[in-house]
Amino acid sequence: MSSRDTIRSAKRPGPSPSLDIDRILASALRLLDRDGAKAFNMRGLAAELGVSPMTIYNYVPTKAALVTLVVDRVLATIGAPSPKATAWDDELRRYALEAWAAQAPHPWIPIMLAEEHLVEGPHAADSRRALIELFRAAGADAATSKEAVAAFFSFMIGSFMQVRLTSKAAVPERAHVLFHSGIDFLIDGFRTRLDRTS
């Protein structure tokens, strides 16, 4: 092997035996929660993991791809809406409250979704499709269902973006109260629209 090949190999290390994607995602989530989306970068993550930045790129191709995986991991803790639910409004409320509990402690998520235009991960895409099916099962046509889902996500993202965590990294009680009130108003509006179109 020539000296040039040796230098090229040294600059392009393979995966670290002490590193895996789960550890990378856990560390990324911790840094995003601590420092926020704007301060997060691959160099800081590499320092946290004790590896070179290039090592991380053996597991994820880009920073955007990494953040998408982190977001999707958080969303995976939320049970997708079931179009087979007996009452669509109760099911929508259940999903909204689970999504609030999972995402509100991570206020950087809506910022990334709104400003970075991340590609939806599989869990986000599955939930969006399930919501459309839920509204269709409630009697809405295809166009109305898509409008309802867009309105729902606008409300959710807006609610998340207003969260200001306390010094103990907790969601303020007032934010919980406003969210519960807001989702009730939103569902009332959906119900009125569905009654008018049925």
C-alpha positions in Angstrom: 0.0 0.0 0.0 1.4 3.4 -0.9 1.7 6.3 1.5 -1.1 8.1 -0.4 -3.4 5.1 0.2 -2.4 5.1 3.9 -3.3 8.7 4.3 -6.6 8.3 2.4 -7.6 5.3 4.7 -6.7 7.4 7.8 -9.0 10.2 6.7 -11.9 7.8 6.0 -12.4 5.7 9.2 -15.1 3.0 9.2 -17.8 2.5 11.9 -16.5 2.5 15.5 -17.0 -0.8 17.2 -18.1 1.1 20.4 -20.7 3.1 18.6 -24.1 2.3 17.2 -27.1 4.2 15.8 -29.0 3.9 19.1 -26.2 5.6 21.0 -25.9 8.3 18.4 -29.7 9.1 18.5 -29.8 9.1 22.3 -26.9 11.5 22.5 -28.3 13.7 19.7 -31.7 13.9 21.6 -29.9 14.8 24.8 -27.9 17.6 23.1 -31.0 18.9 21.2 -32.9 19.1 24.5 -30.1 20.8 26.3 -28.9 23.2 23.6 -31.8 23.6 21.2 -32.0 23.1 17.4 -30.0 26.2 16.4 -26.9 25.3 18.5 -26.9 21.6 17.5 -24.1 20.5 15.2 -22.3 17.3 14.2 -19.0 18.5 15.7 -20.6 18.9 19.1 -22.3 15.5 18.9 -19.0 13.9 17.9 -17.3 15.5 21.0 -20.1 14.2 23.2 -19.6 10.7 21.8 -15.8 10.8 21.8 -15.4 10.2 18.1 -14.5 12.2 15.0 -17.4 13.9 13.1 -16.6 11.7 10.1 -17.3 8.6 12.1 -20.9 9.7 12.6 -21.4 10.0 8.9 -20.8 6.2 8.6 -24.2 5.9 10.3 -26.2 8.8 8.9 -25.5 10.6 5.6 -26.4 14.2 6.8 -27.3 16.2 9.8 -30.9 16.5 8.5 -31.2 12.8 8.2 -29.9 12.4 11.8 -32.5 14.9 13.1 -35.2 13.2 11.1 -34.4 9.9 12.8 -34.3 11.6 16.3 -37.7 13.2 15.7 -39.2 9.9 14.4 -37.9 8.1 17.5 -39.8 10.6 19.7 -42.9 10.2 17.5 -42.7 6.4 17.7 -43.8 6.6 21.4 -47.2 8.0 20.2 -49.9 5.5 19.3 -51.1 6.2 15.8 -54.8 7.2 15.4 -57.1 4.3 14.7 -59.8 4.8 11.9 -61.7 1.9 13.5 -62.2 3.8 16.8 -65.8 3.9 18.0 -65.8 7.7 18.4 -63.5 9.7 16.0 -63.5 12.7 18.4 -62.3 10.7 21.4 -59.7 9.1 19.3 -58.4 12.4 17.9 -58.2 13.8 21.5 -56.4 10.7 22.7 -53.8 11.0 19.9 -53.4 14.8 20.4 -52.8 14.4 24.2 -50.3 11.6 23.6 -48.5 13.7 21.0 -48.5 16.7 23.4 -47.0 14.6 26.3 -44.3 13.2 24.0 -43.3 16.3 22.1 -43.9 19.3 24.5 -40.7 18.5 26.5 -38.8 18.8 23.3 -39.7 22.3 22.0 -36.9 22.2 19.4 -39.0 19.6 17.4 -41.6 22.0 15.9 -38.9 24.5 15.2 -37.0 21.9 13.1 -40.2 20.8 11.4 -41.3 24.4 10.6 -37.9 25.9 9.7 -35.8 23.0 8.3 -38.5 21.4 6.2 -37.4 17.9 7.3 -38.6 14.9 5.3 -41.3 13.0 7.3 -40.0 9.9 9.0 -42.1 6.7 8.8 -44.0 7.3 12.0 -45.0 10.8 11.1 -46.1 9.7 7.7 -48.1 6.8 9.1 -49.8 9.1 11.6 -50.8 11.6 8.9 -52.3 8.8 6.8 -54.1 7.4 9.8 -55.6 10.8 10.6 -56.9 11.2 7.1 -58.5 7.8 7.4 -60.0 8.7 10.8 -61.7 11.8 9.3 -62.9 9.7 6.3 -64.4 7.2 8.7 -66.1 10.1 10.5 -67.9 11.0 7.2 -65.6 13.7 5.7 -64.7 13.5 2.0 -61.1 13.3 0.8 -60.6 17.1 0.4 -62.2 17.9 3.8 -60.1 15.2 5.5 -56.9 16.7 4.2 -57.9 20.2 5.2 -58.8 18.9 8.7 -55.4 17.1 9.1 -53.6 20.3 7.9 -55.5 22.4 10.5 -54.8 19.8 13.2 -51.0 19.8 12.6 -51.0 23.6 12.4 -52.6 23.8 15.8 -50.2 21.2 17.2 -47.1 22.8 15.9 -48.2 26.3 17.0 -48.9 24.9 20.5 -45.5 23.2 20.8 -43.7 26.4 19.6 -45.3 28.4 22.4 -43.9 26.1 25.1 -41.2 27.7 27.3 -39.7 25.1 29.6 -39.2 25.9 33.3 -35.7 26.0 34.9 -36.2 22.3 35.7 -36.9 21.5 32.0 -40.6 20.9 32.7 -43.6 22.1 30.7 -45.5 24.9 32.6 -48.9 23.9 34.0 -50.4 26.9 32.2 -49.3 25.4 28.8 -51.0 22.1 29.6 -54.3 23.9 30.5 -54.2 26.0 27.3 -53.5 22.9 25.2 -56.4 20.9 26.6 -58.7 23.9 26.1 -57.4 24.4 22.5 -57.9 20.8 21.5 -61.4 20.9 22.8 -62.2 24.0 20.7 -60.6 22.4 17.7 -62.6 19.2 17.9 -65.8 21.2 18.4 -65.0 23.0 15.2 -64.3 19.8 13.3 -67.6 18.3 14.6 -69.5 21.4 13.4 -67.9 21.1 9.9 -68.6 17.4 9.7 -72.2 17.9 10.7 -72.6 20.5 8.0 -71.1 18.4 5.3 -72.9 15.1 6.2 
